[in-house]
Amino acid sequence: MKWKRNFIDWLFVISSWILACLCITAIGMFFQDLQFRFLEIFPTQENQKFIDYFSSGLQYIEGVLFGFLFGSVFYFVYWLTENTNLRNKSFGRLMIFKTCLYLIGFVLTFVMVFAVLLTLEVTPIRGVKDVISTLSSWTFYAAFGTFLTLFSIIINFVLEVSKKYGPGNLWHMFMGKYHKPVIENRIFMFLDLKDSTAYAEKLGHIRYSNLIQKCFLYLNEIVFDHSAQIYQYVGDEAVLTWNSSDVEARKLSVELFFAFREKLVSKASKFEKEFGFVPEFKAGINEGAVTAAEVGYIKRDIAYHGDVLNTGSRIQAKCNELGKSLLVSEAFAKEVEKLIAFKQELMGKINLKGKAEPINIYSIDSLT
């Protein structure tokens, strides 16, 4: 579910920033140890405050507090740019916007942390003047600006790559799971625009591409809610996949199709105004064992191979002929037949291109 995915991302972000802050603190403590020894040579009352502070380990608490607060700010900025109209801005504008918010968040977090430490009287900084002095120092911005930029790039990179390959797959690739082909049981949905050729001729290249962009943007909004991974975009077709070991996967895949249809209907006025019609999609679903492997050196990706995909694509191609929007294989239908929210209809044994024998195909319709 989307909230679960958001929570995992938030947990990853704050954990990463806490770890980063603790590492920086440890490095800082190493160099401060030299300063600590120097201060011991001149044991004034003022120096004693720094000696007590350096030997207390409170800087690690500062690191955890700062990492948690700024990590939360960082994730909020990431969430804001992923779930609002900001995601439609150009890459350059988006990066400038995010950088400005990160800097503002960084300074505010710095002030909040020191406000807490000053209140608890556990920092050698003597008051607001010292905080302002620190914030107005170019060395502060040089050091922490470098730190902020470096870790922001790393964390954003991990989030973007994880989004590209799907939840969990980045870790699998890192561990080399798909370096050699492996067998997985998966569900595949082939989602295709109805009457795409007629629409393309009517709209022309640019407007037709705009139509596909908008449709897939709305599809993306519901993908995480239904635990789906987008395997490929092929022209006006999207291929989605689920791990069939998930007991909810079949239900979620069917629900995604009808949720996507409802999403497009809810945007009917926008589509009518811009394109003169409301797009409709058809889909074919199949499941079974496939081979998964990393392919390519340039533009490396996870690829799935097997008859399951070929059959799923051929099933989807029969939607127009049979007058149905959602067709599924018998293997999938048998597993999903207990779902009372949907009704199934056996369409009979259908000959598919490339298959020696006809296979049973079922249609699925919503009861609501």
N, C-alpha and C positions, 0 to 999 in steps of 0.2 A: 504494500500500500504506500501511497505517496507520503503520508505522515511518517511512516516507518523509515522510508528512504531519507527524508529530510532529517530525521533524528540521527540516523547513522552518519550522514554527512556532517551535521553539527558536532557530533561526538568526535569525528575524525579531525575536524578543524580545530576545536579547542584543545584536543589532546596533542596535536602537532604544535600548536603555539605554546602550550605549557612546556612541552619537551624542548622546543627551541629556546624559550626563555631560561629554562634551567641550564641548558648548555652554555648560553651566553653568560649566565650568572657564575657558573663554574669557572669559565675562562677568566671572567672579571675577578673572581676571588683569588685566582692564582697570581694575577698581577697586583692585586691589592694586598697580598701577603707581604710583598716587598715594602709597600707603603706602611703596612702595619708594623713592621720591624723598625722602620725609620721613626714612627711616632713613639715607639717604646723608648727610644733614646732620649726623647724630650717629653717626659711624662707630665704634661700640664693637664689642668682640669678639662680644658677644651679637647685636647688630644685623647683624653681618657674616654670621651663619648664615642669617638671613632674606634678606639681599641675595643671597647665593649661591643660595639655594633659588629665589627668585622669578625669577632670571635664567637658571636651568638648564633650565626647561621640563619638570621632572619632574612637575609637577602634571598634565600631560596623560597621563603614564604612570599616575598615580593614577586619573585618570578612566577610562582603558581598563580597568584592573584592577578598579575598583569596578563599572563597567558590566557586565563579563563575569561577575563573581561574583554580583552582585545580580540580573542578568538571568537567570542559571541558577536562582537561588532563586525568582524571580518565575514562571518557567515551570514549575518543580516544583509550586508552589502551584496554578497554573492547571491543570496536568495532573491533580493530585490531586483537584480539585473536578470535573473532567470525566470521570474514569475510575473513580470509586469511588461508594459510596452517598451521598456528600455531595451529589451532583448532584440528589438527590431532596428536599433540604432547601428551605425557603422562601427566596425571594430575599433577604429581610432578614437571616436567620440566616447565609446563605452570605456576604453582604457583610461582616458583622461578623467572621466566622471568617477570611475572606481578609485583611481589614484587619489583624487581630491578627498573623497570620503574616507579612504584609508588614513590619510594624513590627519584629517580632522579627528577621526576616531582614535588615532594613536595619541594625539596630544590630550584629548579628553580623558582617555584611559590613564595616561601618565598622571594627570592632575588628580583623578579619582583615587588612584593607588596611594599617592602621597598624602592626600587628605585623610585617608584611613590610617596611614602610618603615623601622621602627625597627631591625630586624635588619640591614638593608642600610645603615643610617645615612645615609639620603638625605632625611630630613625634619627641619625645625627644631624639631619637637615633641620635648621633652626626655625624655619617658618616660611610664610608665603613669599618673602623676598628671595629666599634661596631657590624656591621653586621657579619663580619668574626669572631669576638669574640663569638657572639651568636651561629653561625653555628659550631664552634669548641668545644662548650660546651657539655659535656656528658648529662647534665640535659636536654638540648634542645632535643636531640635525644630520651632520655628516656621518656620525657613527650609527645612530639609530635609523637614519634614512637608508643606509646600505643594508642594515639588518632587516628592515621592513621590506625593502624591495626584493632581496634575495629569497626570503621565506615566502613572500606573497607569490612570487613566480613559481616556486616549487609546489606550494599547496594548490594554487590555481591549476597548475599543470596536471597534478594528480586527479583533481576533481573533473577536469575536462576529459582526460583520457578514460577515467572511470565511466563518465557519461557516454562516451563513444562506444566502449566495448560492453557496457552493461554492468550492473551490480555484481561484484565478485570476480568478474573475468579478468580485470587488471591484475589481481592477486594471482590468479591461475596462470596468466601469461608470465608474470614475474617469477613464479616457481617452476615454469617450464612444463606445465601440464599438457599444453597443446603442441609442444615442440615435436612430438611424435604423434601420429594419428591415434585418437581414442574413440571408443564407441559410447554414444550417449542416446538416451531415449528422450525425444523432444517432440513438442507440438509446433507445427508451422501453420501460419495463416498468410495466405496470399490475398492482399487487399488491393483491388484495382478499380479505377474510375470507370463507371458505365458510360458508353457512347463517347469514349475519349477521342476517337477519330473525328467525329462530327463536331465536337467542341473545339478541337484544335483547328479545324478548317474555319470555323465561325469566328474564333477569337484571334487567330494569328499567333505567332511564336511568343511574343512578349507577354500578351495578356493571358495566354494559356499557361505559361510558366508562372505568372502571378497567381493564377487559380490553383495550381498544384501546390505552390508555396503556402498559400493560406490553408488549404485542406490539410496538409501535413503538419502545419503549425497547430491546428486544432487537434489533430491526432496525437501530437506530442503532449498536449495538455492532459490527456487521460491515460497515457501509457503507464506511468508509475502507479496510478490508482489501480491498475489491473495487472501489476507485476510482470509486465511484458518487456521484452527486449526487442529493439528494432534491429533486425539483421541486415537488411539492405533496402535502399531506395533504387528502383529500376524504372526510370522514366516516370510514368504516372502510377506505378505500382509500389506498394510498401510490403515488405516481408517481415512479419513479426514472429517471435518464437518464445516458447515457455519450456521450462524443464518439466517433463511429464511426471516426475516423481513427486512434485507438489500436488497434494490432494485437491487443492482449489484451482489448479491451473486450467482445467477444462472448462469449469464454470466461468472463470475469469476471462478466458478467451472468447467465449460466446457473448458474455456481457460486454466486453470491449467493442465488439462489432455493433451491437445495438446502441451502446453509449455514444459511439462515434456518429452513428446515423442521427441520433437525437441532437448531438452537438451541432451538426451541420444544419438541421432543421431550425434550431434555435438561432442560427445566424442567417436565416432565410432572407430577411430584409436587406442585409448587407450584400449577400450574393446577388440578389435580384437587381439591386441598384448598380453594382459594379460590373456584373457579367450577364445579367438578363435571365438567369436561371439558378436553381439550387442544385448543386452537384449531388449525385448518388454514387455509392460504391457497392461493389459486389465482392464476395470473398469465398475462398475455398480453404478448408482446414483438413489437415491430415496429421497423423502421428505415427511414431515408430522409431526404430533404431537408425541412427545416422552416424557418419564418421565426422569428427571435429578435429581440425588441425590448423596450426598457424601456416599461412601461405604468404609468399612474397618476401622480398628484402626491402624494396622501396614500397611504401604504403602497405606495410604489414597489416594483416587482418586475420581474424578467425573465420574460417570457411567451413561450411557443412556440406557434406556430399552424401548422396544416396537416393534410392528410388522414392523415399518418402517425399522429398522435395519435388521431384518430377511429377509424381502422382498428384500432389497437392496443387501444383500449378495447373495441371490438366483438368482437375476437378473445378477449379475456379473458372476455367475457360468454358465450362458447360452452363454457367449461370444464365446467360442470355437465351440459350437454346431451350432450357427447361423452365424459363420464366421465374427463376428464384434468385434471391439476393445472397443467401448463405447456403452453401452446399458443403457437406462433410463426408469423409470416408466412413466405411462401415466400422473400421477399427476405432475411430473416434466416437462414432454414434453409440456404440455399445457401452463405452465408458461414461458417456454423458447422459444416457437415457433416464437416469434417476432424477435429473434436474426438473422439478415440477414447473419452474417458471418458463419453460420453453416446450414447444411441441415439435415432434419429429414426424417426417413423412418419408417413407421409402419411395424413391423415384424409380426404382427398378435397376436392373443390370444395364450399365451404360458402357459403351465402347469408348475408350480413351486413346488418344493418339499415342503411339509408341507402346501400348500394352497389347499383349497377345490375346488375353482373355478379358471379357467385360467384367466390371466390378459393381457391387451394390453402392449406390450413392443415396444419401439422405439429405433432405432439406431441413433447416431449423428455422422456426419462426417464434417471435415473442408472443406471449399470451396477453401482454399489457398493451 
